[in-house]
Amino acid sequence: MRGAALGDVAEAVGFEAFFHAQYPGLVRALYLLTGDQHEAEELAQATMARIYERWDRVRATESPAGYIYRAAVNLHRQRRRHLAVRARRLLVLAVHAKSAQPSGLGTRLELADAIASLPAGQRQAFMLVEWLGMSSQEAARILRIAPGSVRTRIHRARAALRERLGDDGGTGE
């Protein structure tokens, strides 16, 4: 039993050295991928936690460092997909709320209906940036288009919403 405990300690020390050697580079690479230091650190920590759980298999691979980078990129993709799915669900809920509520709800339902009437590209960009608070760069990565295209789609979406809902010029009339 004592040999097994020593083996666990040696294995943890091996991971600790690996962690200290790889973590800074992983954070830098993820920063280049995400453009956000906080998100890069969060992804790196989550990746390293997953690697620690599988350390016995990972250290036996040909390139443990390559493995962590691939795992980090996969985790980033998984999170992006999750955000996109959430955005679509929010839109569907907003549209379905109209049929489930009495017609007296007015403005909220009009807005949901107006957003649902936008072309898909405009609606996606609008929801990611305006409702989920993403930057145009983050939305561009999710939609796989240029940040300038995201801004153009948002501009067009706003114009279409103003036209459909009526723009009072900010006077409140």
Backbone as a chain_set.jsonl record, in Angstrom:
{"seq": "MRGAALGDVAEAVGFEAFFHAQYPGLVRALYLLTGDQHEAEELAQATMARIYERWDRVRATESPAGYIYRAAVNLHRQRRRHLAVRARRLLVLAVHAKSAQPSGLGTRLELADAIASLPAGQRQAFMLVEWLGMSSQEAARILRIAPGSVRTRIHRARAALRERLGDDGGTGE", "coords": {"N": [[0.831, -1.195, 0.0], [1.972, 1.185, 0.726], [3.754, 1.643, -1.36], [2.023, 2.226, -3.448], [1.001, 4.686, -2.63], [3.295, 6.262, -2.726], [3.738, 6.143, -5.435], [1.531, 7.589, -6.361], [2.219, 10.129, -5.411], [4.58, 10.613, -6.869], [3.492, 10.653, -9.415], [1.815, 12.899, -9.232], [3.75, 14.887, -8.821], [5.031, 14.731, -11.276], [2.997, 15.675, -12.956], [2.736, 18.216, -11.891], [5.182, 19.461, -12.558], [4.941, 19.367, -15.33], [2.673, 20.968, -15.622], [3.631, 23.511, -14.713], [5.519, 23.998, -16.667], [4.038, 24.091, -19.042], [1.702, 25.657, -18.753], [1.926, 28.621, -18.905], [2.488, 29.062, -21.693], [0.257, 27.874, -22.819], [-1.796, 29.563, -21.931], [-1.057, 31.911, -23.287], [-1.363, 31.078, -25.972], [-4.109, 30.535, -26.005], [-5.058, 33.063, -25.481], [-4.454, 34.336, -27.872], [-6.237, 32.968, -29.445], [-8.769, 33.546, -28.323], [-8.787, 36.278, -27.731], [-9.213, 37.429, -25.299], [-8.019, 37.887, -22.133], [-8.95, 36.959, -19.613], [-10.791, 34.947, -20.351], [-9.007, 33.257, -21.663], [-7.336, 32.401, -19.566], [-9.229, 31.086, -17.986], [-10.038, 29.006, -19.714], [-7.568, 27.69, -19.971], [-7.139, 26.805, -17.346], [-9.353, 25.094, -17.001], [-8.757, 23.222, -18.963], [-6.316, 22.168, -18.034], [-7.224, 21.005, -15.669], [-8.797, 18.948, -16.681], [-6.804, 17.506, -17.987], [-5.262, 16.694, -15.82], [-6.994, 14.867, -14.636], [-6.799, 12.827, -16.448], [-4.151, 12.179, -16.505], [-2.455, 9.903, -16.388], [-2.916, 8.631, -18.845], [-2.397, 10.724, -20.649], [0.308, 11.467, -20.237], [1.533, 9.308, -21.326], [1.252, 9.608, -24.008], [2.547, 10.433, -27.296], [3.065, 13.159, -27.558], [2.51, 14.989, -25.025], [2.249, 17.772, -24.63], [1.217, 18.668, -27.074], [-1.205, 17.365, -26.917], [-2.512, 18.766, -24.846], [-2.89, 21.262, -26.027], [-4.602, 20.654, -28.151], [-6.77, 19.677, -26.685], [-7.5, 22.028, -25.358], [-8.285, 23.719, -27.479], [-10.444, 22.243, -28.428], [-12.138, 22.415, -26.176], [-12.641, 25.151, -26.191], [-14.054, 25.39, -28.628], [-16.284, 23.843, -27.986], [-17.469, 25.434, -25.999], [-18.095, 27.723, -27.5], [-19.995, 26.666, -29.296], [-21.952, 26.001, -27.448], [-22.75, 28.563, -26.543], [-23.835, 29.567, -28.925], [-25.998, 27.839, -29.286], [-27.49, 28.498, -27.014], [-28.175, 31.13, -27.666], [-29.817, 30.717, -29.908], [-31.891, 29.296, -28.664], [-32.901, 31.225, -26.902], [-34.002, 32.99, -28.726], [-35.988, 31.391, -29.913], [-37.58, 30.926, -27.674], [-38.476, 33.529, -27.201], [-40.009, 34.006, -29.482], [-41.939, 31.994, -29.253], [-43.163, 32.813, -26.943], [-44.947, 34.715, -27.666], [-47.164, 33.368, -28.724], [-48.033, 32.059, -26.467], [-48.868, 33.93, -24.635], [-51.286, 36.416, -23.639], [-52.64, 38.826, -25.99], [-52.21, 41.402, -25.087], [-49.629, 42.077, -24.267], [-48.001, 43.646, -25.804], [-45.307, 45.676, -26.413], [-43.026, 43.994, -25.783], [-43.606, 41.557, -27.084], [-43.924, 42.481, -29.659], [-41.32, 43.276, -30.208], [-39.967, 40.79, -30.031], [-41.195, 39.486, -32.166], [-40.404, 41.16, -34.256], [-37.627, 40.822, -34.212], [-37.501, 38.109, -34.809], [-38.316, 38.245, -37.427], [-36.156, 39.158, -38.834], [-33.542, 38.58, -41.285], [-31.671, 35.502, -41.126], [-28.812, 35.771, -40.755], [-28.515, 38.452, -39.9], [-30.099, 38.387, -37.616], [-28.729, 36.509, -36.008], [-26.232, 37.808, -35.583], [-27.13, 40.135, -34.314], [-28.355, 39.1, -31.965], [-26.159, 37.839, -30.672], [-24.397, 39.991, -30.176], [-25.936, 42.248, -29.223], [-27.786, 41.165, -27.35], [-26.505, 39.108, -25.933], [-24.191, 40.32, -25.265], [-21.676, 40.103, -26.462], [-18.53, 40.932, -28.039], [-17.918, 42.331, -31.322], [-15.853, 40.937, -32.433], [-15.837, 38.494, -31.017], [-18.361, 37.5, -31.732], [-17.926, 37.289, -34.453], [-16.064, 35.205, -34.584], [-17.667, 33.076, -33.713], [-19.687, 33.046, -35.66], [-18.155, 32.663, -37.83], [-17.273, 34.657, -39.633], [-16.059, 37.844, -40.851], [-15.208, 40.449, -38.477], [-16.05, 43.002, -39.34], [-18.163, 42.334, -41.013], [-19.965, 41.391, -39.145], [-20.544, 43.773, -37.776], [-21.751, 45.182, -39.885], [-24.023, 43.597, -40.348], [-25.337, 43.947, -37.907], [-25.848, 46.68, -37.994], [-27.627, 46.78, -40.182], [-29.655, 45.177, -39.145], [-30.533, 46.714, -36.966], [-31.505, 48.94, -38.388], [-33.614, 47.737, -39.807], [-35.212, 46.941, -37.65], [-35.837, 49.429, -36.528], [-37.345, 50.466, -38.62], [-39.478, 48.642, -38.733], [-40.546, 48.721, -36.114], [-40.849, 51.35, -35.732], [-39.327, 54.467, -35.364], [-38.906, 56.843, -32.986], [-37.045, 58.776, -32.908], [-35.896, 59.136, -30.481], [-37.439, 60.792, -28.919], [-39.503, 59.868, -27.451], [-42.159, 59.953, -28.141]], "CA": [[0.0, 0.0, 0.0], [2.845, 2.344, 0.803], [4.305, 1.841, -2.701], [1.005, 2.879, -4.267], [0.925, 6.08, -2.206], [4.471, 6.93, -3.277], [3.504, 6.259, -6.871], [0.607, 8.707, -6.555], [2.972, 11.364, -5.189], [5.47, 10.783, -8.017], [2.649, 11.002, -10.551], [1.389, 14.282, -9.028], [4.914, 15.736, -9.048], [5.216, 14.753, -12.718], [2.007, 16.581, -13.522], [3.032, 19.581, -11.43], [6.269, 19.984, -13.398], [4.343, 19.56, -16.649], [1.79, 22.126, -15.514], [4.429, 24.736, -14.639], [6.218, 24.193, -17.94], [3.127, 24.279, -20.161], [0.593, 26.574, -18.501], [2.068, 29.98, -19.476], [2.359, 29.007, -23.148], [-1.14, 27.547, -23.129], [-2.575, 30.795, -21.738], [-0.726, 32.816, -24.4], [-1.993, 30.56, -27.189], [-5.553, 30.714, -25.886], [-5.322, 34.495, -25.612], [-4.466, 34.617, -29.312], [-7.454, 32.358, -29.987], [-9.988, 34.16, -27.803], [-8.691, 37.728, -27.663], [-9.628, 37.857, -23.964], [-7.106, 37.289, -21.157], [-9.712, 36.227, -18.599], [-11.298, 33.718, -20.97], [-7.852, 32.4, -21.934], [-6.937, 31.787, -18.297], [-10.288, 30.15, -17.586], [-9.928, 27.827, -20.58], [-6.335, 26.979, -19.632], [-7.364, 26.121, -16.075], [-10.277, 23.981, -17.227], [-8.027, 22.221, -19.738], [-5.349, 21.499, -17.15], [-7.977, 20.148, -14.745], [-9.15, 17.738, -17.441], [-5.576, 16.754, -18.237], [-4.881, 16.061, -14.555], [-7.866, 13.7, -14.454], [-6.382, 11.791, -17.403], [-2.7, 12.32, -16.591], [-1.784, 8.629, -16.673], [-2.999, 8.403, -20.296], [-1.806, 11.842, -21.392], [1.771, 11.441, -20.179], [1.991, 8.195, -22.151], [1.125, 9.936, -25.422], [3.773, 10.857, -27.968], [3.264, 14.578, -27.308], [1.554, 15.501, -24.043], [2.026, 19.204, -24.855], [0.293, 18.751, -28.199], [-2.492, 16.894, -26.43], [-3.213, 19.811, -24.086], [-3.325, 22.315, -26.94], [-5.769, 20.142, -28.867], [-7.871, 19.641, -25.715], [-7.908, 23.414, -25.1], [-9.019, 24.193, -28.659], [-11.732, 21.536, -28.425], [-12.958, 22.99, -25.114], [-13.065, 26.458, -26.686], [-15.105, 25.142, -29.637], [-17.466, 23.36, -27.275], [-18.088, 26.582, -25.344], [-18.673, 28.568, -28.556], [-21.227, 26.011, -29.755], [-22.929, 26.125, -26.368], [-23.274, 29.924, -26.602], [-24.673, 29.698, -30.117], [-27.237, 27.109, -29.009], [-28.248, 29.318, -26.06], [-28.729, 32.279, -28.395], [-30.948, 30.23, -30.706], [-32.99, 28.95, -27.757], [-33.503, 32.476, -26.437], [-34.815, 33.509, -29.82], [-37.163, 30.526, -30.038], [-38.448, 31.205, -26.522], [-39.098, 34.836, -27.396], [-41.035, 33.873, -30.521], [-43.034, 31.167, -28.73], [-43.846, 33.535, -25.873], [-46.042, 35.475, -28.272], [-48.346, 32.525, -28.852], [-48.452, 31.565, -25.159], [-49.315, 35.035, -23.802], [-52.381, 37.216, -24.188], [-52.19, 39.819, -26.956], [-51.999, 42.694, -24.449], [-48.262, 42.291, -23.814], [-47.512, 44.769, -26.578], [-43.954, 45.979, -26.858], [-42.128, 42.83, -25.709], [-43.93, 40.609, -28.132], [-43.614, 43.132, -30.93], [-39.873, 43.201, -30.371], [-39.618, 39.397, -30.331], [-41.665, 39.218, -33.518], [-39.557, 41.921, -35.173], [-36.317, 40.152, -34.261], [-37.697, 36.844, -35.526], [-38.515, 38.508, -38.85], [-34.881, 39.518, -39.465], [-32.828, 37.48, -41.944], [-30.929, 34.705, -40.148], [-27.496, 36.338, -40.467], [-28.689, 39.663, -39.099], [-30.649, 37.981, -36.322], [-27.668, 35.877, -35.231], [-25.275, 38.834, -35.167], [-27.829, 41.006, -33.363], [-28.533, 38.393, -30.691], [-24.867, 37.617, -30.025], [-23.779, 41.239, -29.727], [-26.836, 43.112, -28.462], [-28.469, 40.5, -26.243], [-25.589, 38.32, -25.121], [-23.112, 41.206, -24.854], [-20.376, 39.753, -27.039], [-17.933, 41.915, -28.936], [-18.067, 41.926, -32.72], [-14.818, 39.935, -32.699], [-16.304, 37.209, -30.487], [-19.461, 37.059, -32.586], [-17.345, 36.916, -35.748], [-15.489, 33.858, -34.449], [-18.759, 32.106, -33.621], [-20.384, 32.993, -36.941], [-17.13, 32.385, -38.85], [-17.24, 35.737, -40.609], [-15.205, 38.949, -40.429], [-15.853, 41.362, -37.527], [-16.729, 44.051, -40.09], [-19.433, 41.779, -41.485], [-20.858, 41.368, -37.982], [-21.007, 45.144, -37.557], [-22.679, 45.511, -40.974], [-25.283, 42.886, -40.099], [-26.002, 44.59, -36.77], [-26.344, 47.963, -38.493], [-28.812, 46.5, -40.989], [-30.697, 44.668, -38.249], [-31.085, 47.868, -36.245], [-32.306, 49.735, -39.337], [-34.848, 46.991, -40.067], [-36.031, 46.995, -36.439], [-36.371, 50.796, -36.431], [-38.397, 50.606, -39.635], [-40.633, 47.818, -38.375], [-41.122, 49.13, -34.843], [-41.039, 52.806, -35.73], [-38.297, 55.172, -34.614], [-39.405, 58.155, -32.596], [-35.921, 59.709, -32.837], [-35.478, 59.303, -29.091], [-38.261, 61.795, -28.255], [-40.448, 59.193, -26.564], [-43.544, 60.202, -28.565]], "C": [[0.863, 1.241, 0.0], [3.446, 2.649, -0.559], [3.318, 2.554, -3.606], [0.907, 4.357, -3.912], [2.12, 6.856, -2.747], [4.329, 7.11, -4.778], [2.565, 7.418, -7.187], [1.324, 10.045, -6.398], [3.879, 11.636, -6.38], [4.681, 11.207, -9.249], [2.191, 12.455, -10.448], [2.544, 15.242, -9.274], [5.187, 15.833, -10.546], [4.238, 15.695, -13.385], [2.315, 18.015, -13.131], [4.142, 20.215, -12.271], [5.76, 20.272, -14.813], [3.476, 20.814, -16.666], [2.602, 23.427, -15.545], [5.163, 25.024, -15.95], [5.264, 24.601, -19.054], [2.081, 25.376, -19.971], [0.788, 27.973, -19.098], [1.908, 30.013, -20.997], [0.936, 28.712, -23.579], [-2.018, 28.792, -22.993], [-2.309, 31.764, -22.884], [-1.415, 32.364, -25.693], [-3.503, 30.764, -27.151], [-5.944, 32.193, -25.949], [-5.368, 34.886, -27.091], [-5.743, 34.077, -29.96], [-8.705, 33.125, -29.582], [-9.969, 35.681, -27.832], [-9.068, 38.283, -26.305], [-8.772, 37.129, -22.927], [-7.843, 36.442, -20.119], [-10.227, 34.897, -19.152], [-10.161, 32.739, -21.24], [-7.406, 31.682, -20.664], [-7.957, 30.761, -17.828], [-10.226, 28.862, -18.41], [-8.69, 27.004, -20.234], [-6.508, 26.198, -18.329], [-8.281, 24.913, -16.25], [-9.588, 22.858, -18.003], [-7.072, 21.451, -18.845], [-6.054, 20.603, -16.133], [-8.371, 18.842, -15.432], [-7.925, 16.869, -17.69], [-5.135, 16.034, -16.962], [-5.711, 14.799, -14.311], [-7.425, 12.525, -15.326], [-4.857, 11.695, -17.506], [-1.993, 11.009, -16.933], [-1.826, 8.309, -18.165], [-2.264, 9.479, -21.088], [-0.287, 11.759, -21.392], [2.352, 10.303, -21.017], [1.883, 8.493, -23.65], [2.466, 10.4, -25.982], [4.097, 12.321, -27.66], [2.221, 15.084, -26.315], [1.258, 16.992, -24.228], [1.049, 19.401, -26.013], [-1.11, 18.352, -27.79], [-3.229, 18.012, -25.698], [-3.683, 20.936, -24.998], [-4.576, 21.883, -27.709], [-6.967, 20.11, -27.924], [-8.39, 21.051, -25.44], [-8.725, 23.968, -26.264], [-10.39, 23.525, -28.715], [-12.674, 22.097, -27.361], [-13.483, 24.361, -25.537], [-14.194, 26.309, -27.712], [-16.401, 24.704, -28.979], [-18.197, 24.528, -26.607], [-18.742, 27.517, -26.364], [-19.986, 27.972, -29.053], [-22.329, 26.154, -28.715], [-23.553, 27.526, -26.369], [-24.208, 30.122, -27.791], [-26.016, 28.994, -29.91], [-28.108, 27.908, -28.037], [-28.909, 30.495, -26.761], [-29.935, 31.854, -29.223], [-32.142, 29.896, -29.821], [-33.677, 30.195, -27.22], [-34.429, 33.053, -27.492], [-36.102, 32.698, -29.966], [-38.124, 30.781, -28.882], [-39.17, 32.535, -26.685], [-40.224, 34.755, -28.414], [-42.22, 33.076, -29.994], [-43.8, 31.867, -27.607], [-45.039, 34.306, -26.417], [-47.316, 34.629, -28.341], [-48.88, 32.062, -27.5], [-49.047, 32.665, -24.279], [-50.501, 35.748, -24.451], [-51.828, 38.333, -25.07], [-51.889, 41.171, -26.335], [-50.568, 42.955, -24.004], [-47.524, 43.333, -24.633], [-46.044, 44.751, -26.949], [-43.018, 44.773, -26.846], [-42.37, 41.853, -26.846], [-43.675, 41.191, -29.515], [-42.126, 43.034, -31.221], [-39.442, 41.788, -30.729], [-40.022, 39.04, -31.757], [-40.79, 39.929, -34.55], [-38.186, 41.266, -35.31], [-36.429, 38.845, -35.038], [-37.861, 37.059, -37.024], [-37.222, 38.898, -39.572], [-34.307, 38.327, -40.228], [-31.914, 36.782, -40.929], [-29.582, 35.317, -39.781], [-27.571, 37.575, -39.606], [-29.169, 39.311, -37.692], [-29.566, 37.374, -35.439], [-26.68, 36.911, -34.711], [-25.89, 39.734, -34.1], [-27.943, 40.344, -31.992], [-27.208, 38.218, -29.956], [-24.295, 38.898, -29.431], [-24.703, 42.029, -28.795], [-27.445, 42.432, -27.236], [-27.538, 39.705, -25.351], [-24.338, 39.106, -24.733], [-21.74, 40.856, -25.39], [-19.835, 40.919, -27.856], [-18.134, 41.437, -30.376], [-17.011, 40.888, -33.093], [-15.255, 38.555, -32.208], [-17.429, 36.642, -31.363], [-18.934, 36.594, -33.941], [-16.747, 35.521, -35.683], [-16.59, 32.801, -34.412], [-19.445, 31.926, -34.969], [-19.456, 32.667, -38.105], [-17.19, 33.38, -40.014], [-16.327, 36.831, -40.058], [-15.943, 39.848, -39.43], [-16.587, 42.513, -38.23], [-18.07, 43.59, -40.624], [-20.449, 41.701, -40.353], [-21.422, 42.764, -37.756], [-22.001, 45.578, -38.635], [-24.034, 44.854, -40.739], [-26.057, 43.537, -38.95], [-26.595, 45.926, -37.207], [-27.637, 47.755, -39.296], [-29.972, 45.988, -40.143], [-31.345, 45.815, -37.483], [-31.973, 48.71, -37.15], [-33.645, 49.045, -39.609], [-35.775, 47.038, -38.853], [-36.632, 48.391, -36.254], [-37.526, 50.986, -37.408], [-39.652, 49.846, -39.216], [-41.332, 48.324, -37.115], [-41.412, 50.625, -34.783], [-39.998, 53.451, -34.857], [-38.808, 56.551, -34.29], [-38.284, 59.176, -32.456], [-35.478, 59.985, -31.424], [-36.325, 60.319, -28.341], [-39.288, 61.183, -27.309], [-41.903, 59.406, -26.953], [-44.138, 59.022, -29.258]], "O": [[0.533, 2.236, -0.646], [3.633, 3.821, -0.888], [3.705, 3.382, -4.43], [0.747, 5.195, -4.8], [1.967, 7.997, -3.182], [4.757, 8.125, -5.328], [2.77, 8.143, -8.16], [1.073, 10.984, -7.154], [3.945, 12.769, -6.858], [5.149, 12.029, -10.037], [2.176, 13.172, -11.449], [2.349, 16.302, -9.87], [5.539, 16.905, -11.038], [4.614, 16.439, -14.291], [2.173, 18.929, -13.944], [4.042, 21.382, -12.65], [6.106, 21.289, -15.414], [3.535, 21.615, -17.599], [2.293, 24.337, -16.314], [5.395, 26.184, -16.289], [5.641, 25.382, -19.928], [1.623, 25.963, -20.952], [-0.128, 28.471, -19.752], [1.251, 30.91, -21.526], [0.463, 29.238, -24.586], [-2.879, 29.046, -23.836], [-3.244, 32.376, -23.401], [-1.982, 33.182, -26.417], [-4.106, 31.128, -28.161], [-7.031, 32.533, -26.416], [-6.219, 35.672, -27.506], [-6.261, 34.664, -30.91], [-9.6, 33.334, -30.4], [-11.02, 36.31, -27.945], [-9.229, 39.495, -26.164], [-8.797, 35.9, -22.849], [-7.409, 35.339, -19.788], [-10.112, 33.857, -18.504], [-10.326, 31.531, -21.069], [-7.13, 30.482, -20.693], [-7.593, 29.694, -17.334], [-10.347, 27.764, -17.868], [-8.744, 25.774, -20.203], [-6.068, 25.053, -18.229], [-8.015, 23.839, -15.71], [-9.813, 21.68, -17.728], [-7.022, 20.221, -18.894], [-5.529, 19.549, -15.774], [-8.288, 17.767, -14.838], [-7.998, 15.643, -17.612], [-4.686, 14.889, -17.021], [-5.193, 13.789, -13.836], [-7.652, 11.366, -14.977], [-4.336, 11.181, -18.496], [-1.026, 11.014, -17.694], [-0.859, 7.765, -18.699], [-1.592, 9.184, -22.076], [0.343, 11.956, -22.431], [3.529, 10.333, -21.376], [2.369, 7.714, -24.471], [3.393, 10.716, -25.236], [5.265, 12.682, -27.518], [1.16, 15.557, -26.722], [0.129, 17.427, -24.003], [0.144, 20.229, -25.92], [-2.09, 18.929, -28.26], [-4.43, 18.195, -25.896], [-4.751, 21.507, -24.777], [-5.501, 22.675, -27.888], [-8.071, 20.479, -28.324], [-9.597, 21.246, -25.302], [-9.748, 24.619, -26.049], [-11.387, 24.18, -29.019], [-13.871, 22.242, -27.608], [-14.638, 24.695, -25.272], [-15.184, 27.039, -27.653], [-17.485, 25.14, -29.366], [-19.426, 24.593, -26.654], [-19.827, 28.043, -26.114], [-20.975, 28.688, -29.214], [-23.488, 26.395, -29.05], [-24.767, 27.655, -26.212], [-25.249, 30.768, -27.671], [-27.056, 29.511, -30.32], [-29.324, 27.987, -28.214], [-30.064, 30.822, -26.486], [-30.955, 32.543, -29.242], [-33.283, 30.181, -30.185], [-34.902, 30.223, -27.095], [-35.513, 33.547, -27.179], [-37.182, 33.267, -30.126], [-39.337, 30.845, -29.08], [-40.346, 32.652, -26.343], [-41.276, 35.366, -28.23], [-43.372, 33.428, -30.25], [-44.961, 31.545, -27.352], [-46.024, 34.522, -25.71], [-48.409, 35.115, -28.052], [-50.054, 31.708, -27.391], [-49.676, 32.357, -23.267], [-50.686, 35.684, -25.666], [-50.676, 38.738, -24.913], [-51.344, 42.032, -27.025], [-50.317, 43.998, -23.401], [-46.505, 43.854, -24.182], [-45.6, 43.899, -27.718], [-42.286, 44.557, -27.812], [-41.429, 41.384, -27.486], [-43.259, 40.481, -30.43], [-41.722, 42.743, -32.346], [-38.634, 41.603, -31.639], [-39.275, 38.371, -32.471], [-40.474, 39.363, -35.597], [-37.65, 41.172, -36.414], [-35.551, 38.515, -35.835], [-37.578, 36.156, -37.812], [-37.202, 38.959, -40.802], [-34.559, 37.18, -39.856], [-31.442, 37.41, -39.981], [-29.242, 35.375, -38.599], [-26.779, 37.737, -38.678], [-28.697, 39.874, -36.705], [-29.489, 37.687, -34.251], [-26.327, 36.897, -33.532], [-25.245, 40.056, -33.103], [-27.655, 40.971, -30.972], [-27.142, 38.427, -28.745], [-23.772, 38.893, -28.317], [-24.294, 42.43, -27.705], [-27.599, 43.066, -26.193], [-27.752, 39.63, -24.141], [-23.515, 38.617, -23.959], [-20.733, 41.278, -24.821], [-20.589, 41.782, -28.305], [-18.479, 40.279, -30.612], [-17.243, 40.053, -33.968], [-15.064, 37.559, -32.906], [-17.44, 35.455, -31.688], [-19.435, 35.623, -34.509], [-16.901, 34.736, -36.619], [-16.451, 31.742, -35.023], [-19.748, 30.805, -35.377], [-19.909, 32.425, -39.224], [-17.163, 33.01, -41.188], [-15.874, 36.743, -38.916], [-17.161, 39.999, -39.519], [-17.637, 42.949, -37.76], [-19.018, 44.374, -40.681], [-21.643, 41.915, -40.563], [-22.628, 42.929, -37.567], [-22.98, 46.262, -38.338], [-25.074, 45.49, -40.913], [-27.28, 43.664, -39.011], [-27.717, 46.262, -36.831], [-28.618, 48.474, -39.104], [-31.13, 46.323, -40.394], [-32.569, 45.875, -37.367], [-33.052, 49.144, -36.748], [-34.688, 49.698, -39.636], [-36.99, 47.162, -39.007], [-37.794, 48.523, -35.869], [-38.549, 51.583, -37.074], [-40.763, 50.361, -39.337], [-42.561, 48.354, -37.051], [-42.127, 51.1, -33.901], [-39.8, 53.029, -33.718], [-39.111, 57.341, -35.185], [-38.497, 60.284, -31.965], [-34.763, 60.955, -31.175], [-35.972, 60.686, -27.22], [-39.87, 61.876, -26.474], [-42.799, 59.074, -26.177], [-45.295, 59.069, -29.676]]}, "num_chains": 1, "name": "protein.A"}
